[in-house]
């Protein structure tokens, strides 16, 4: 994804799954297809950590100015021991976690920093969305601008997910909904402009560049006055 200004959210086939951990995080595996007519089918697993700071997402990469390769530093203190060896008991190091693209986390995820490194690292690792009951404002803003979908759900829905590891859920970006296996559906907040950018694989600059023809017409009309 290096050099790209945004990430398109393609349509996902319903064969997604999530695994269970020992932390407050929920992982979902999604098989993406082109387009974002989205339905992400996923079974899940959970962990529950509240107030997970951005600095916990990255440890060794905060001085880096590029996004490629940051996924290797994601949750580094938990993933690796002091010698740099993978901890086999950490969820992301387990075979079942490979390819997971949705992270379900505890309350106030992403607090503590204004840097874009956290969403960069999550995206570089392979995640496409984060689900929580509360997501820190600056992290949420940075995520939307960089192609990571933050999904905020109510306590009851979050509690149901935690109580039902392995159940399949659906996330629909176009409708801003999360659907549980029993048919209950809850909406999640997302601004129309942010949803448009995510679904079209662009950021704010990309949106402006797409308006270049209209901008040039305006400039020409103004100069002709």
C-alpha positions as CSV (number, residue, x, y, z in Angstrom):
1,X,0.0,0.0,0.0
2,X,3.0,2.3,0.0
3,X,2.4,5.4,-2.1
4,X,-1.4,4.9,-2.2
5,X,-3.5,7.7,-0.9
6,X,-6.4,5.5,0.2
7,X,-7.7,1.9,0.4
8,X,-10.8,0.7,-1.3
9,X,-13.0,-1.6,0.9
10,X,-14.0,-4.4,-1.5
11,X,-16.9,-6.7,-1.2
12,X,-16.2,-9.6,1.2
13,X,-17.4,-13.1,0.6
14,X,-19.2,-14.7,3.6
15,X,-16.4,-17.1,4.6
16,X,-14.8,-14.8,7.2
17,X,-13.7,-16.0,10.7
18,X,-12.3,-14.7,13.9
19,X,-10.4,-16.3,16.7
20,X,-10.4,-16.2,20.4
21,X,-7.5,-14.7,22.4
22,X,-6.6,-13.9,25.9
23,X,-6.6,-10.2,25.3
24,X,-9.5,-7.7,24.7
25,X,-9.3,-8.0,20.9
26,X,-11.5,-9.7,18.4
27,X,-10.0,-10.8,15.1
28,X,-11.9,-11.6,11.9
29,X,-10.6,-13.1,8.7
30,X,-12.2,-11.7,5.5
31,X,-11.8,-12.7,1.9
32,X,-12.1,-9.4,0.0
33,X,-13.5,-9.1,-3.6
34,X,-13.4,-6.0,-5.8
35,X,-16.0,-3.4,-5.0
36,X,-17.6,-2.5,-1.6
37,X,-21.1,-3.7,-1.7
38,X,-20.1,-4.9,1.7
39,X,-21.0,-7.8,3.6
40,X,-18.3,-9.2,5.8
41,X,-19.2,-12.6,7.2
42,X,-17.1,-13.4,10.2
43,X,-16.9,-15.7,13.2
44,X,-15.0,-14.2,16.1
45,X,-12.8,-14.6,19.2
46,X,-12.1,-12.1,21.9
47,X,-9.9,-10.4,24.4
48,X,-10.8,-7.4,26.6
49,X,-8.3,-4.6,27.2
50,X,-9.6,-1.1,27.9
51,X,-7.7,2.1,27.1
52,X,-5.3,0.4,24.7
53,X,-3.0,3.2,23.8
54,X,-1.6,3.9,20.4
55,X,1.9,3.5,21.8
56,X,1.0,-0.1,22.7
57,X,0.2,-0.8,19.0
58,X,3.7,0.3,18.0
59,X,6.8,0.1,20.0
60,X,9.8,0.5,17.8
61,X,8.4,2.3,14.8
62,X,7.3,5.8,16.0
63,X,10.3,7.5,14.5
64,X,9.7,6.1,11.1
65,X,8.1,8.4,8.5
66,X,7.0,5.7,6.0
67,X,4.1,3.2,6.4
68,X,5.5,0.1,4.6
69,X,6.7,-2.5,7.0
70,X,5.1,-1.1,10.1
71,X,3.0,-4.2,10.5
72,X,6.0,-6.0,11.9
73,X,6.0,-3.6,14.9
74,X,2.3,-4.0,15.7
75,X,1.9,-5.0,19.3
76,X,5.6,-5.7,19.3
77,X,6.0,-6.1,23.1
78,X,3.3,-8.7,23.2
79,X,4.2,-10.5,20.0
80,X,8.0,-10.8,20.7
81,X,10.1,-11.6,23.7
82,X,13.2,-9.7,24.7
83,X,15.3,-11.5,22.1
84,X,13.0,-10.7,19.3
85,X,11.5,-14.2,19.1
86,X,7.7,-14.6,18.5
87,X,5.8,-15.5,21.6
88,X,3.7,-18.6,20.6
89,X,1.0,-17.8,23.1
90,X,0.2,-14.4,21.6
91,X,-2.8,-14.5,19.3
92,X,-1.3,-12.9,16.3
93,X,1.5,-15.5,16.3
94,X,-0.9,-18.4,16.2
95,X,-1.6,-20.1,12.9
96,X,-5.4,-19.5,13.2
97,X,-4.7,-15.7,13.3
98,X,-2.9,-15.5,10.0
99,X,-4.9,-13.5,7.4
100,X,-7.2,-11.8,10.0
101,X,-8.5,-8.5,8.7
102,X,-10.8,-7.2,11.4
103,X,-9.7,-6.4,15.0
104,X,-12.3,-6.3,17.8
105,X,-10.9,-4.4,20.8
106,X,-11.8,-3.1,24.3
107,X,-13.1,0.3,25.2
108,X,-11.2,3.5,24.2
109,X,-9.0,1.8,21.7
110,X,-6.2,3.9,20.2
111,X,-6.0,6.5,23.0
112,X,-2.8,8.4,23.8
113,X,-1.3,9.7,20.6
114,X,-2.0,11.9,17.5
115,X,0.3,10.0,15.2
116,X,-0.8,8.1,12.1
117,X,1.6,5.2,12.8
118,X,-1.1,3.1,14.6
119,X,-3.5,2.9,11.7
120,X,-0.6,2.6,9.3
121,X,0.7,-0.4,11.3
122,X,-2.7,-2.0,11.5
123,X,-3.3,-1.6,7.8
124,X,0.2,-2.8,6.9
125,X,-0.3,-5.9,9.1
126,X,-3.5,-6.6,7.1
127,X,-6.4,-5.3,9.3
128,X,-9.1,-3.4,7.5
129,X,-11.5,-2.5,10.4
130,X,-11.5,-2.1,14.2
131,X,-14.6,-2.7,16.3
132,X,-15.0,-1.4,19.9
133,X,-17.5,0.3,22.2
134,X,-15.3,3.4,22.1
135,X,-12.5,4.5,19.8
136,X,-10.3,7.5,20.6
137,X,-11.2,10.5,18.5
138,X,-7.8,11.3,17.0
139,X,-7.1,7.6,16.2
140,X,-10.6,7.4,14.6
141,X,-9.9,10.4,12.5
142,X,-6.5,9.1,11.4
143,X,-8.0,5.7,10.6
144,X,-10.7,7.1,8.4
145,X,-8.1,9.3,6.5
146,X,-5.9,6.3,5.9
147,X,-8.4,3.6,4.9
148,X,-9.1,1.8,8.2
149,X,-12.7,1.5,9.2
150,X,-13.5,2.2,12.9
151,X,-16.8,0.6,14.0
152,X,-18.3,1.7,17.3
153,X,-21.0,-0.5,18.7
154,X,-23.1,-0.4,21.9
155,X,-22.3,-2.3,25.1
156,X,-25.0,-4.9,24.5
157,X,-23.7,-5.8,21.0
158,X,-20.1,-5.8,22.2
159,X,-21.1,-8.0,25.2
160,X,-22.9,-10.4,22.9
161,X,-19.8,-10.7,20.7
162,X,-17.6,-11.4,23.7
163,X,-20.1,-14.0,25.0
164,X,-20.3,-15.7,21.7
165,X,-16.9,-16.4,20.3
166,X,-16.9,-18.0,16.9
167,X,-20.3,-16.6,15.9
168,X,-20.6,-15.2,12.4
169,X,-21.3,-11.5,12.0
170,X,-21.7,-9.2,9.0
171,X,-20.4,-5.6,8.6
172,X,-22.0,-3.5,5.9
173,X,-20.2,-0.3,5.2
174,X,-22.6,1.0,2.6
175,X,-25.5,0.7,5.2
176,X,-23.3,1.4,8.2
177,X,-24.6,-1.8,10.0
178,X,-23.3,-4.7,12.0
179,X,-25.5,-7.8,11.8
180,X,-25.5,-10.6,14.4
181,X,-26.3,-14.2,13.5
182,X,-29.7,-14.0,15.2
183,X,-30.7,-11.3,12.8
184,X,-30.3,-8.3,15.1
185,X,-28.7,-5.4,13.4
186,X,-27.1,-2.3,14.9
187,X,-25.9,0.8,13.1
188,X,-22.5,2.4,13.6
189,X,-21.7,6.0,13.1
190,X,-19.7,7.2,10.1
191,X,-19.8,10.5,8.3
192,X,-21.1,10.4,4.7
193,X,-17.9,11.9,3.4
194,X,-15.7,9.4,5.2
195,X,-17.8,6.5,3.9
196,X,-17.6,7.9,0.4
197,X,-13.8,8.1,0.6
198,X,-13.5,4.6,2.0
199,X,-15.8,3.1,-0.7
200,X,-13.9,4.9,-3.4
201,X,-10.4,4.2,-2.2
202,X,-9.5,7.8,-1.8
203,X,-8.6,10.3,1.0
204,X,-9.3,14.0,1.3
205,X,-6.6,14.9,-1.2
206,X,-7.8,12.2,-3.6
207,X,-11.3,13.7,-3.4
208,X,-10.0,17.1,-4.3
209,X,-7.9,15.8,-7.2
210,X,-11.1,14.1,-8.5
211,X,-12.7,17.6,-8.6
212,X,-9.9,19.1,-10.7
213,X,-12.0,19.6,-13.8
214,X,-14.6,21.5,-11.9
215,X,-11.9,23.5,-10.1
216,X,-10.3,24.4,-13.4
217,X,-13.6,25.5,-14.9
218,X,-14.2,27.7,-11.9
219,X,-10.8,29.3,-12.2
220,X,-11.2,29.9,-15.9
221,X,-14.6,31.5,-15.4
222,X,-13.2,33.7,-12.7
223,X,-10.2,34.8,-14.8
224,X,-12.6,35.6,-17.7
225,X,-14.5,38.1,-15.6
